């Protein structure tokens, strides 16, 4: 696991522990026995972040991945860019666009029926 702000605490096993946490939450929800309870997450969008998640393993426990496909560009950058481009503009190889984010989750094995694309307003 890597990334985040300087000073953030993280451990190499955080990737697996997050999946284990989702598994335990799903187990506890299922044990309630009063129908299906939805389990969803606000899922990150960005190539550098996917390596920190066991996306395919997570899919078996989650009902939806609410993919945060917005705030790709902003005042923190030296040039302007669209906040939530559907597809990357010509010449942009960053993969910071909605199409690339959804494609990454599909490629990782998440069924399309479990993906919710976030849209800014």
C-alpha positions, 0 to 999 in steps of 0.5 A: 500500500502506498500513496496519500499525504505525508505522515499518513500511517499505512502498512503493507497488509492494509490491502488485504485487511481492507478486503477482510474487513469487507468480508466480515461486514458482509458476514455480519450483515448476512447473519442478521437474517432479515433480508439482504442488506446492501454493502457499498463503498465510495471507490477511488478512481485513478491508476495509482490507487487500484494497486492498493485494492484487491478489487476482484476479491472485494466484488464478492462482498459488495453490492455496489462500487460507487466510483468517484469519477470526478475531481480528476483535475483542479486548482492543485495542477499547473494547467486546467483540465475538465473536472470529470471528463467522460473520456481523456482529451487527445494527448492525455495519457493520465487515465484520469477520466470516467471511461478509463476508471470504469474500464479498470474496474471491469478489467479487474473483474467487477460486474457492470451491474455493481458499478455506479459512476459518480457524476459531479454537480 
